[in-house]
Amino acid sequence: MEEKKLDVKSIIGFILIFGILVFMMYQNAPTPEEIEAQKKAEQEQVEAEKKNSKQNEAVVTTSKDYSSTQVLDSTQRAALQNKLGAISYASTLAGSEYTTVETDVFSLKFKRKGGHLAEVKLKKFVDYDSVPVYLVKDDNSDFNITFSTTDSRTHNTKDHPFQPSVTKSGENTVVSMKLKFSETEFLEYRYELKPDDYMIDFSIKSQGLSGVFNTSQPITLDWKQKGIRHAKSISYENRYTRLTYMHDEDRVEKLSQMGDDLETVEDVEWLSYRQHFFSSILVANDKPFSKAELASENLVEDEEVDSLYTKLYTSKIPLAYNGGEVNKNLGLYYGPTDAKVLKAYDKNLQESIPFGWGIFGWINKALFIPLFGWLSSMLPYGIAIIVMTVLVKLMLSFVQYKQFLSQAKMKILKPELEAIREKYKDNKLKAQQETMALQSKAGASPLSGCLPGLMQIPVFYALFMFFPTAFDLRQKSFLWADDLSSYDSIADLPFNIPFYGDHVALFPILAAIAIFFYMKMTTGQQTAMQGPPQEGMPDMSKMMKYMIYFSPILMLIFFNNYASGLSLYYFISNLISIGIMLVIKNYIIDEDKVLAKIEVSKNKPKKQNKFQRKMAEMMEQAEQQKQAQQRQKRKK
């Protein structure tokens, strides 16, 4: 082998080339001015890249349009196809787990898996502990559609990833969540959010799936949600937490208030998951749901436990195919259970509020809601309650007058009534006949005092339903009460008293004291006009004496956890009743004049009505039968 030697000419050549390169670099070296300009240009380029990067990040936060595809080999694709069938394409697409959108009233978070809302925060409200009000959070809600495909598989949308995109339509924000079977075939949840609006236009629509859906099998919407606690007293809040629905055009019904319940109904217009002062409502915009299986489960097993949830609501709704596709227009309401807000949607959603049934609800909607709205627009809420109480009591003062007048007449007639009882002490039936005849002539029937009192019952019950459902009272303070829609605690107890609670509320105590003195006055008046109890009849005077103490105790216990606004109303109402009674007794009713009128009435021929004639005939027949029985006994 020839030995390699170092070539001198080659070395000289390399040296020359190196020298030439050095010379050329020297000749082409930038001047100090060029170096400065280059540094400036590089700095500008770096700043431009940073700015461009921030803009790109903002676009992602706003639009969140993820359509990139995961890189899968043929084996992985085949495995997905074998596992998921026609829906396998959705799992090949990449994307973020959540999409967040905000409006004036909402902060919403959409979950990619399942395509529905994972979080709904109401930006304008906080709960009793100053924490933002969430209607959906921490997996308390589940929205799922179950459907079958032609490859004999059953799918649940909650198990599959949707592709999100956020766009603008004028002032509205549109969130589209698509469960893709291919680039052109998908099942879409479309949410359109309007500024300052709690109602979301929501639609479920499919495209290109007529050959994928197995239309011989049902497609079912399943919506579950647990009510999140928002109030101090979970037992009080749970009392007004209820699944309500409207069906058959205008019939509004409810599931059980406290226990578990299940109903299957048809032609459902809307269904409301009411959580006392806040509601989640699903509305059928185009046409009613043909059928819905509704269920409510009470989650408050022990009121002493600091529970997080009140009730679990479940709705199973079959959807209809149209030409092999799905196309259903709905509405989703997440917001306050406020009559003014709900009424604006013109779907009778305000009927989900428990104003009371029949005449009681009519009184609230026609009288108390407009009246209180007008008063509270000018006055603080506590003062508005007091003024409304005064107006109601003045309106019903004639009832108290009628009652007291009847009591005064019976008191004046008491000597004559006792004389009749003594005269016919051996003939109770005859004594009763004579008593009724005297009362009829004098116009002093005991019923004349009872019937006006019955007129107060609709007003009493209507207000009993009004105050706990008045959204305007929520978190409005008055005197020592921080929240007129909740109890006014002045002391916390280190233990829980059954039926009473673990706190002391002051307004129920004041109301109980006022009721005690009012009943003391009225019961004393009634006792004064009553005679001794008849044989076989209960002693009403003793019963009324027990009621003097029983009613205040009932108020004290029952209203300790109720809205302080309601206790304030009863406190003021009974104070006014005492005042009206004193005025009537001391300045309006003159017993001498009443006696004179009774004497005039007794001397006039009294025409009996049909009821009185019938009673007289029955008593006469009873008297004759009794006399016949006595004659038969004597013969024996």
C-alpha positions as MATLAB code, in Angstrom:
seq = 'MEEKKLDVKSIIGFILIFGILVFMMYQNAPTPEEIEAQKKAEQEQVEAEKKNSKQNEAVVTTSKDYSSTQVLDSTQRAALQNKLGAISYASTLAGSEYTTVETDVFSLKFKRKGGHLAEVKLKKFVDYDSVPVYLVKDDNSDFNITFSTTDSRTHNTKDHPFQPSVTKSGENTVVSMKLKFSETEFLEYRYELKPDDYMIDFSIKSQGLSGVFNTSQPITLDWKQKGIRHAKSISYENRYTRLTYMHDEDRVEKLSQMGDDLETVEDVEWLSYRQHFFSSILVANDKPFSKAELASENLVEDEEVDSLYTKLYTSKIPLAYNGGEVNKNLGLYYGPTDAKVLKAYDKNLQESIPFGWGIFGWINKALFIPLFGWLSSMLPYGIAIIVMTVLVKLMLSFVQYKQFLSQAKMKILKPELEAIREKYKDNKLKAQQETMALQSKAGASPLSGCLPGLMQIPVFYALFMFFPTAFDLRQKSFLWADDLSSYDSIADLPFNIPFYGDHVALFPILAAIAIFFYMKMTTGQQTAMQGPPQEGMPDMSKMMKYMIYFSPILMLIFFNNYASGLSLYYFISNLISIGIMLVIKNYIIDEDKVLAKIEVSKNKPKKQNKFQRKMAEMMEQAEQQKQAQQRQKRKK';
ca = [
       0.000    0.000    0.000;
       1.298    3.470   -0.896;
       2.048    5.588    2.167;
       0.190    8.916    2.345;
       2.399   11.981    2.727;
       1.548   15.569    3.608;
       1.273   17.653    0.395;
       3.022   21.022    0.829;
       1.153   22.517   -2.095;
      -2.133   21.585   -0.513;
      -1.091   23.249    2.708;
      -0.171   26.421    0.865;
      -3.537   26.299   -0.937;
      -5.489   26.007    2.303;
      -3.580   28.921    3.779;
      -4.308   31.079    0.743;
      -8.008   30.189    0.809;
      -8.224   30.960    4.529;
      -6.532   34.301    3.953;
      -8.914   35.169    1.148;
     -11.910   34.332    3.366;
     -10.578   36.486    6.187;
     -10.023   39.373    3.778;
     -13.543   39.057    2.336;
     -15.096   38.965    5.829;
     -13.144   42.042    6.736;
     -14.243   43.853    3.615;
     -17.928   42.866    4.183;
     -17.986   43.567    7.928;
     -20.851   45.989    8.845;
     -20.061   49.480    9.939;
     -20.997   50.586   13.496;
     -24.050   52.383   12.013;
     -25.188   49.176   10.267;
     -24.717   47.163   13.459;
     -26.891   49.650   15.387;
     -29.588   49.538   12.702;
     -29.555   45.734   12.735;
     -29.989   45.636   16.515;
     -32.908   48.035   16.263;
     -34.574   45.933   13.577;
     -34.155   42.761   15.646;
     -35.701   44.470   18.676;
     -38.687   45.631   16.619;
     -39.145   42.116   15.267;
     -39.167   40.626   18.788;
     -41.772   43.147   19.963;
     -43.923   42.474   16.893;
     -43.801   38.725   17.548;
     -44.863   39.245   21.180;
     -47.792   41.422   20.137;
     -48.871   38.938   17.503;
     -48.695   36.126   20.079;
     -51.011   37.983   22.498;
     -53.516   38.655   19.717;
     -53.538   34.978   18.829;
     -54.188   34.049   22.465;
     -57.172   36.476   22.610;
     -58.657   34.941   19.496;
     -58.418   31.463   21.022;
     -60.165   32.617   24.217;
     -62.952   34.234   22.252;
     -63.541   31.874   19.384;
     -62.219   28.567   20.712;
     -62.617   26.850   17.345;
     -60.830   23.530   17.703;
     -60.828   21.392   14.608;
     -57.363   19.904   14.654;
     -57.097   16.147   14.372;
     -55.008   13.890   16.566;
     -52.363   11.941   14.660;
     -53.387    8.292   14.902;
     -51.907    5.352   13.101;
     -54.031    2.850   11.224;
     -54.097    0.431   14.164;
     -55.414    3.100   16.558;
     -58.045    4.211   14.048;
     -59.197    0.637   13.573;
     -59.445    0.168   17.351;
     -61.556    3.330   17.695;
     -63.793    2.265   14.847;
     -64.277   -1.133   16.403;
     -65.082    0.374   19.812;
     -67.266    3.350   18.857;
     -68.517    2.627   15.365;
     -69.950    5.580   13.424;
     -69.123    8.053   16.175;
     -65.398    7.215   16.337;
     -64.427   10.283   14.288;
     -65.256   12.600   17.226;
     -62.557   10.985   19.355;
     -59.859   11.750   16.779;
     -60.363   15.503   17.188;
     -58.317   17.525   19.655;
     -59.557   20.408   21.782;
     -59.622   22.096   25.175;
     -61.688   20.591   27.985;
     -63.732   23.752   28.663;
     -64.982   26.788   26.764;
     -65.788   29.891   28.834;
     -68.160   32.646   27.725;
     -69.462   35.656   29.663;
     -72.423   37.995   29.200;
     -73.839   40.801   31.330;
     -75.654   38.300   33.569;
     -73.795   34.995   33.110;
     -70.430   33.420   33.444;
     -70.796   30.135   31.550;
     -68.450   27.212   31.165;
     -69.175   24.584   28.500;
     -67.690   21.133   28.857;
     -66.244   19.539   25.733;
     -67.183   16.051   26.886;
     -70.965   16.003   26.597;
     -71.223   19.451   25.033;
     -73.356   20.953   27.796;
     -72.968   23.494   30.573;
     -70.537   22.533   33.302;
     -70.922   25.822   35.182;
     -73.521   28.601   35.340;
     -72.692   31.573   37.568;
     -75.180   34.441   37.991;
     -72.991   37.532   38.104;
     -75.508   39.847   39.795;
     -76.289   37.706   42.862;
     -74.568   36.235   45.898;
     -75.840   33.739   48.465;
     -76.310   34.163   52.229;
     -72.548   33.822   52.744;
     -71.619   36.388   50.024;
     -70.523   33.611   47.656;
     -71.557   33.988   43.971;
     -74.743   32.127   43.104;
     -74.111   29.056   40.945;
     -76.963   27.054   39.461;
     -74.613   24.568   37.784;
     -71.287   23.646   39.346;
     -69.159   20.673   40.430;
     -71.069   18.108   38.348;
     -74.451   18.836   39.970;
     -76.037   18.836   36.492;
     -76.120   16.195   33.778;
     -77.507   16.749   30.263;
     -77.489   13.716   27.992;
     -79.081   12.405   24.794;
     -79.311    8.658   24.286;
     -79.615    7.408   20.694;
     -79.009    4.263   18.652;
     -77.134    3.925   15.359;
     -77.617    1.584   12.427;
     -74.597   -0.480   13.500;
     -76.658   -1.682   16.500;
     -74.883    0.501   19.048;
     -76.379    2.775   21.724;
     -74.592    6.023   22.497;
     -74.789    8.678   25.219;
     -73.666   12.167   24.275;
     -72.204   12.711   27.760;
     -69.538   10.101   26.922;
     -68.258   11.746   23.733;
     -66.261   14.911   22.938;
     -67.923   17.839   21.173;
     -66.101   20.424   19.071;
     -66.717   23.973   20.355;
     -66.803   27.244   18.436;
     -67.808   30.732   19.572;
     -68.986   33.323   17.056;
     -70.946   36.568   16.982;
     -74.398   37.164   15.490;
     -74.907   40.911   15.813;
     -74.893   41.614   19.555;
     -75.564   37.962   20.382;
     -72.919   35.360   21.170;
     -73.358   31.937   19.580;
     -71.747   28.872   21.133;
     -71.823   25.796   18.908;
     -70.955   22.384   20.323;
     -70.774   19.684   17.630;
     -70.508   15.954   18.074;
     -68.892   15.127   14.741;
     -69.335   11.869   12.848;
     -67.318   13.369    9.969;
     -66.467   16.870    8.794;
     -69.975   17.295    7.347;
     -72.002   15.015    9.647;
     -72.695   16.046   13.231;
     -75.126   16.469   16.130;
     -75.083   20.085   17.292;
     -76.016   21.889   20.511;
     -76.417   25.556   19.589;
     -76.589   28.199   22.332;
     -77.399   31.807   21.464;
     -76.756   34.256   24.309;
     -78.333   37.702   24.285;
     -77.028   40.734   26.211;
     -78.551   41.179   29.679;
     -80.908   38.210   29.196;
     -81.309   35.086   31.327;
     -82.973   33.093   28.546;
     -80.664   31.154   26.205;
     -81.979   30.144   22.785;
     -80.995   26.496   22.668;
     -81.425   24.052   19.791;
     -80.581   20.397   19.197;
     -79.976   19.704   15.528;
     -78.385   16.973   13.439;
     -76.945   17.168    9.917;
     -76.273   14.250    7.572;
     -77.187   11.599   10.138;
     -80.391   10.266    8.598;
     -78.463    7.171    7.510;
     -76.658    6.870   10.846;
     -79.521    7.141   13.357;
     -81.540    3.998   13.968;
     -84.941    5.697   13.926;
     -86.728    2.505   14.986;
     -85.241    3.054   18.458;
     -86.169    6.039   20.671;
     -83.958    9.078   21.107;
     -84.221   10.439   24.644;
     -83.180   13.643   26.375;
     -82.198   13.093   30.019;
     -81.710   16.200   32.189;
     -80.689   15.854   35.836;
     -79.818   18.578   38.295;
     -79.285   18.901   42.037;
     -80.405   22.154   43.652;
     -77.493   23.975   45.285;
     -78.171   25.518   48.676;
     -78.250   29.346   48.694;
     -80.045   30.296   51.955;
     -79.251   30.281   55.689;
     -82.022   27.841   56.524;
     -81.880   24.845   54.207;
     -85.183   23.515   55.572;
     -86.949   26.802   54.758;
     -85.328   26.979   51.315;
     -86.199   23.343   50.640;
     -89.858   24.068   51.424;
     -89.981   26.344   48.361;
     -87.738   24.200   46.165;
     -89.937   22.243   43.806;
     -90.231   20.815   40.295;
     -93.029   22.686   38.513;
     -94.313   22.163   34.981;
     -96.978   23.443   32.607;
     -98.821   21.029   30.332;
    -102.064   20.789   28.359;
    -101.596   24.448   27.287;
    -102.190   26.159   30.639;
    -102.275   23.623   33.474;
     -99.499   24.245   36.020;
     -98.727   21.424   38.440;
     -95.962   20.476   40.865;
     -94.258   17.414   42.237;
     -94.164   16.755   45.969;
     -92.954   19.589   48.155;
     -91.012   17.557   50.728;
     -91.012   13.859   49.784;
     -89.948   11.932   46.693;
     -92.304   11.972   43.737;
     -92.628   10.669   40.173;
     -95.031   11.654   37.387;
     -95.434   10.938   33.672;
     -97.162   13.810   31.867;
     -98.010   14.707   28.278;
     -97.898   17.897   26.191;
     -95.354   19.655   28.429;
     -94.810   23.337   27.580;
     -92.005   23.899   30.070;
     -90.546   22.416   33.227;
     -88.888   24.348   36.023;
     -86.256   23.159   38.472;
     -87.094   25.804   41.069;
     -84.545   26.426   43.833;
     -86.643   28.909   45.871;
     -85.318   32.246   44.577;
     -83.538   30.852   41.484;
     -84.715   28.562   38.703;
     -83.422   26.442   35.839;
     -86.192   26.156   33.230;
     -86.347   24.141   30.000;
     -88.861   25.544   27.496;
     -90.258   23.811   24.398;
     -90.283   26.724   21.943;
     -91.644   25.155   18.767;
     -94.132   22.605   20.101;
     -94.680   20.887   23.471;
     -92.833   17.757   24.525;
     -95.132   14.857   23.720;
     -94.276   13.162   27.010;
     -91.987   13.610   29.977;
     -91.096   11.387   32.935;
     -90.446   13.736   35.852;
     -88.954   12.847   39.215;
     -87.999   14.723   42.380;
     -85.924   13.331   45.238;
     -85.523   15.072   48.580;
     -81.825   15.262   49.581;
     -82.266   16.974   52.968;
     -82.480   13.989   55.301;
     -81.326   15.798   58.431;
     -81.836   19.547   58.796;
     -79.102   19.758   61.413;
     -76.489   18.601   58.885;
     -74.906   21.354   56.808;
     -76.167   19.915   53.510;
     -75.016   21.248   50.159;
     -77.992   20.177   48.020;
     -81.760   20.360   48.504;
     -83.403   18.167   45.830;
     -82.459   16.037   42.840;
     -84.593   16.648   39.738;
     -84.755   14.275   36.776;
     -86.557   14.617   33.434;
     -86.617   12.007   30.663;
     -88.065   13.392   27.428;
     -88.378   11.465   24.143;
     -87.410   13.505   21.075;
     -88.905   13.014   17.619;
     -87.085   12.273   14.358;
     -87.998   14.365   11.334;
     -86.879   12.802    8.062;
     -84.311   10.791    9.977;
     -82.822   13.935   11.562;
     -83.273   15.757   14.882;
     -84.333   19.394   14.990;
     -85.695   20.748   18.294;
     -85.827   24.424   19.297;
     -85.755   25.024   23.038;
     -85.110   27.714   25.595;
     -82.873   27.461   28.665;
     -83.548   29.900   31.501;
     -81.028   30.256   34.299;
     -81.931   33.133   36.572;
     -83.966   34.607   39.437;
     -87.439   33.320   40.319;
     -88.705   36.862   39.931;
     -92.237   37.416   38.612;
     -91.235   40.599   36.749;
     -88.374   38.875   34.932;
     -90.265   35.669   34.124;
     -93.372   37.492   32.913;
     -91.341   39.278   30.225;
     -90.931   36.030   28.257;
     -94.677   35.677   27.616;
     -94.683   31.932   28.290;
     -96.464   31.992   31.671;
     -93.169   31.145   33.359;
     -94.234   33.282   36.332;
     -96.791   30.582   37.116;
     -93.895   28.461   38.387;
     -93.890   30.740   41.473;
     -96.174   29.428   44.268;
     -98.470   32.424   44.712;
    -101.198   30.136   46.072;
    -103.985   28.253   44.349;
    -107.357   29.598   43.299;
    -108.523   32.839   44.883;
    -105.360   33.077   47.007;
    -103.119   33.288   43.956;
    -105.504   35.716   42.291;
    -105.372   38.049   45.327;
    -101.558   38.000   45.229;
    -101.259   38.610   41.481;
    -104.035   41.209   41.272;
    -103.493   43.056   44.556;
    -100.468   42.402   46.746;
     -97.736   42.059   44.111;
     -98.652   45.339   42.307;
     -99.274   47.119   45.631;
     -95.972   46.066   47.170;
     -94.113   46.818   43.927;
     -95.527   50.344   43.939;
     -94.766   50.936   47.633;
     -91.237   49.505   47.476;
     -90.434   51.750   44.498;
     -90.827   54.771   46.821;
     -90.027   53.416   50.292;
     -87.437   51.171   51.961;
     -88.619   47.569   51.909;
     -89.278   47.291   55.646;
     -91.302   50.511   55.641;
     -93.161   49.293   52.522;
     -94.221   46.154   54.452;
     -95.511   48.292   57.333;
     -97.440   50.644   55.021;
     -98.960   47.705   53.136;
     -99.975   46.137   56.452;
    -101.708   49.360   57.504;
    -103.580   49.568   54.196;
    -104.705   45.927   54.406;
    -105.904   46.312   58.001;
    -107.815   49.493   57.176;
    -109.429   47.714   54.242;
    -110.539   44.893   56.558;
    -111.452   47.103   59.538;
    -115.173   46.787   58.718;
    -114.786   43.036   59.368;
    -113.537   43.739   62.883;
    -116.355   46.199   63.356;
    -118.949   43.577   62.375;
    -117.359   41.011   64.672;
    -117.211   43.383   67.641;
    -120.766   44.611   67.029;
    -122.010   41.019   67.050;
    -120.125   40.377   70.293;
    -121.612   43.530   71.829;
    -125.158   42.438   70.914;
    -124.603   38.981   72.383;
    -123.229   40.556   75.559;
    -126.349   42.744   75.901;
    -128.627   39.753   75.322;
    -126.761   37.557   77.801;
    -129.225   38.099   80.747;
    -132.187   37.183   78.579;
    -130.398   34.164   77.121;
    -129.548   32.913   80.619;
    -133.177   33.379   81.655;
    -134.280   31.230   78.723;
    -131.801   28.507   79.653;
    -133.005   28.560   83.251;
    -136.678   28.465   82.242;
    -136.196   25.508   79.938;
    -133.369   23.772   81.802;
    -135.260   20.498   81.576;
    -135.970   20.904   77.861;
    -132.733   21.635   76.024;
    -134.348   21.568   72.596;
    -136.969   24.136   73.580;
    -134.255   26.309   75.108;
    -132.367   26.214   71.858;
    -135.494   27.146   69.892;
    -136.194   30.133   72.120;
    -132.548   31.206   72.018;
    -132.510   31.190   68.225;
    -135.816   33.056   68.099;
    -134.490   35.794   70.410;
    -131.228   36.130   68.500;
    -133.106   36.298   65.203;
    -135.446   39.055   66.435;
    -132.553   41.072   67.864;
    -130.367   40.562   64.780;
    -127.638   39.123   66.969;
    -126.911   35.689   65.543;
    -123.456   34.360   66.476;
    -122.949   33.604   62.786;
    -123.097   37.331   62.017;
    -119.708   37.631   63.734;
    -118.205   34.451   62.284;
    -119.016   35.058   58.644;
    -117.134   38.411   58.375;
    -114.182   36.706   60.066;
    -114.117   34.078   57.332;
    -113.515   36.866   54.817;
    -110.072   37.423   56.332;
    -108.890   33.871   55.613;
    -108.167   34.377   51.855;
    -106.193   37.542   52.638;
    -104.320   35.828   55.484;
    -103.315   32.847   53.320;
    -102.475   35.006   50.279;
    -100.007   37.042   52.354;
     -98.655   33.823   53.869;
     -97.711   32.778   50.310;
     -96.639   36.265   49.148;
     -93.809   37.043   51.560;
     -91.774   33.806   51.176;
     -91.871   34.144   47.360;
     -91.266   37.912   47.061;
     -87.888   38.059   45.296;
     -87.613   41.810   45.977;
     -87.234   41.086   49.704;
     -84.166   38.910   49.159;
     -81.135   40.346   51.020;
     -83.006   43.571   51.869;
     -82.314   44.686   55.444;
     -84.571   46.377   58.002;
     -83.643   47.273   61.571;
     -81.800   44.220   62.968;
     -82.899   41.910   60.129;
     -80.152   41.481   57.523;
     -82.444   39.743   55.043;
     -86.242   40.149   55.036;
     -86.566   36.947   53.014;
     -84.862   34.914   55.762;
     -85.002   34.721   59.564;
     -83.754   37.619   61.702;
     -81.369   35.909   64.091;
     -80.387   37.913   67.184;
     -78.697   34.996   68.954;
     -77.157   31.711   67.864;
     -77.721   28.719   70.115;
     -74.954   26.160   70.800;
     -77.504   23.390   70.215;
     -80.513   22.637   68.033;
     -84.037   22.610   69.464;
     -86.424   20.305   67.547;
     -88.957   22.259   65.467;
     -87.409   25.546   66.664;
     -83.844   25.618   65.362;
     -80.414   26.700   66.519;
     -81.069   30.435   66.694;
     -83.445   32.999   68.187;
     -85.385   35.251   65.806;
     -86.828   38.469   67.274;
     -89.721   39.334   64.939;
     -91.567   36.041   65.683;
     -91.235   36.814   69.419;
     -92.773   40.269   68.926;
     -95.519   38.805   66.737;
     -96.273   36.140   69.381;
     -96.562   38.791   72.121;
     -98.910   40.882   69.968;
    -101.058   37.809   69.177;
    -101.248   36.958   72.894;
    -102.626   40.372   73.883;
    -105.004   40.508   70.920;
    -106.437   37.063   71.712;
    -106.628   37.980   75.400;
    -108.840   40.925   74.512;
    -111.039   39.132   71.978;
    -111.377   35.946   74.029;
    -112.342   37.930   77.122;
    -115.065   39.666   75.136;
    -116.389   36.374   73.761;
    -116.304   34.686   77.172;
    -118.316   37.529   78.666;
    -121.167   36.967   76.228;
    -121.232   33.166   76.529;
    -123.412   31.230   78.912;
    -122.716   27.923   80.557;
    -121.941   25.050   78.199;
    -124.863   22.979   77.018;
    -125.104   19.331   77.924;
    -123.106   17.159   75.547;
    -121.299   20.180   74.045;
    -117.622   21.100   74.652;
    -116.799   23.988   76.956;
    -115.768   26.631   74.397;
    -114.599   29.060   77.068;
    -111.924   26.600   78.215;
    -110.868   25.916   74.634;
    -110.485   29.642   73.946;
    -108.403   30.053   77.084;
    -106.067   27.344   75.827;
    -105.885   29.065   72.431;
    -104.669   32.265   74.093;
    -101.420   30.467   74.895;
    -101.319   27.883   72.123;
    -101.446   30.361   69.203;
     -98.495   32.532   70.350;
     -96.391   29.432   71.063;
     -97.209   28.107   67.591;
     -96.178   31.443   66.060;
     -92.960   31.473   68.086;
     -91.914   27.978   66.994;
     -93.200   27.822   63.444;
     -91.993   31.255   62.302;
     -88.526   31.105   63.858;
     -87.138   29.837   60.526;
     -89.528   31.771   58.285;
     -88.990   35.012   56.396;
     -88.636   37.912   58.815;
     -90.758   40.024   56.455;
     -93.719   37.721   57.153;
     -93.197   37.912   60.934;
     -92.909   41.702   60.664;
     -96.263   41.764   58.857;
     -98.001   39.683   61.559;
     -96.465   41.798   64.337;
     -97.664   45.075   62.823;
    -100.993   43.515   61.803;
    -101.825   42.431   65.355;
    -100.749   45.771   66.812;
    -103.121   47.516   64.412;
    -105.894   45.008   65.222;
    -105.512   45.834   68.923;
    -105.674   49.550   68.128;
    -108.741   49.173   65.896;
    -110.469   47.072   68.537;
    -109.851   49.693   71.242;
    -111.121   52.475   68.973;
    -114.278   50.509   68.057;
    -114.949   49.582   71.669;
    -114.357   53.002   73.214;
    -115.339   55.461   70.497;
    -117.579   53.819   67.909;
    -119.901   51.273   69.546;
    -122.282   52.685   72.197;
    -123.916   49.787   74.045;
    -126.950   51.891   74.999;
    -127.616   52.697   71.363;
    -127.078   49.064   70.403;
    -129.600   48.018   73.079;
    -132.138   50.527   71.762;
    -131.719   49.161   68.254;
    -132.168   45.614   69.552;
    -135.456   46.575   71.251;
    -136.710   48.159   68.042;
    -135.632   45.073   66.070;
    -137.352   42.751   68.541;
    -140.669   44.602   68.176;
    -140.610   44.425   64.387;
    -142.082   41.370   62.674;
    -139.133   39.273   61.662;
    -139.320   37.452   58.358;
    -137.383   34.201   58.397;
    -135.273   33.087   55.478;
    -135.460   29.564   54.042;
    -132.614   28.289   56.202;
    -134.168   29.649   59.398;
    -137.586   28.224   58.519;
    -136.067   24.833   57.767;
    -134.151   24.821   61.054;
    -137.282   25.815   62.962;
    -139.281   23.030   61.313;
    -136.583   20.450   62.100;
    -136.405   21.549   65.716;
    -140.208   21.503   66.004;
    -140.301   17.959   64.629;
    -137.555   16.932   67.039;
    -139.522   18.477   69.922;
    -142.687   16.583   68.930;
    -140.767   13.299   68.683;
    -139.271   13.859   72.107;
    -142.679   14.585   73.660;
    -144.119   11.438   72.032;
    -141.283    9.348   73.461;
    -141.878   10.813   76.927;
    -145.637    9.990   76.731;
    -144.841    6.379   75.777;
    -142.501    6.075   78.750;
    -145.218    7.310   81.131;
    -147.687    4.736   79.793;
    -145.216    1.951   80.489;
];
